[in-house]
Amino acid sequence: MKKMLLLLVVLVIGFGFVGCDQASVAADNISTGADNFEVLRKVVFYNGITDEYMYAIEGYCSIKQDNIDNQLEVTCKTGEDAYVKHYLYLSDNITYMVIQLETVNVDTYHYRFILRPNVLIPDIEVDLP
């Protein structure tokens, strides 16, 4: 029974690594770095009808596309504990590009896993009248 369980665990882990090429690992690690404000990016919005640039954001930014509200949420780190967040509506004629401005050193043999204990145990503020 133990051998069967061990074989099952090895097979599950083995199938988990199928398709894990270096490019996929590097891309995932760059995305993780960008979400932790470690990658310098430029986000450019442009109008596809007029062919004009409308807006650009440059800095250490994390992006998230909100398909429910059809908008792009761009959060940028501007200082030690300072952040700004932009909401940009996407329409049929407005699109965006994200350009990485600097190279990033990533490990193609290991995935990044970042655990922040302060997120698991949040600060609780009490506002007494």
Long-range contacts (C-beta under 8 A, 24 or more apart in sequence): 22-108, 22-109, 23-108, 25-106, 25-107, 25-108, 25-109, 25-110, 25-111, 26-106, 26-108, 28-111, 28-112, 29-106, 29-107, 29-108, 29-111, 29-112, 30-100, 30-104, 30-106, 32-112, 32-114, 33-104, 33-106, 33-112, 34-61, 34-62, 34-63, 35-62, 36-62, 36-114, 37-61, 37-62, 37-76, 37-77, 38-104, 39-100, 39-102, 39-104, 40-100, 40-101, 40-102, 41-98, 41-99, 41-100, 41-101, 42-98, 42-99, 42-101, 43-72, 43-74, 43-96, 43-97, 43-98, 43-99, 44-96, 44-97, 44-99, 45-88, 45-94, 45-95, 45-96, 46-94, 46-95, 46-96, 46-97, 47-93, 47-94, 48-93, 48-94, 48-95, 49-93, 54-94, 55-88, 57-86, 58-101, 63-98, 65-90, 72-96
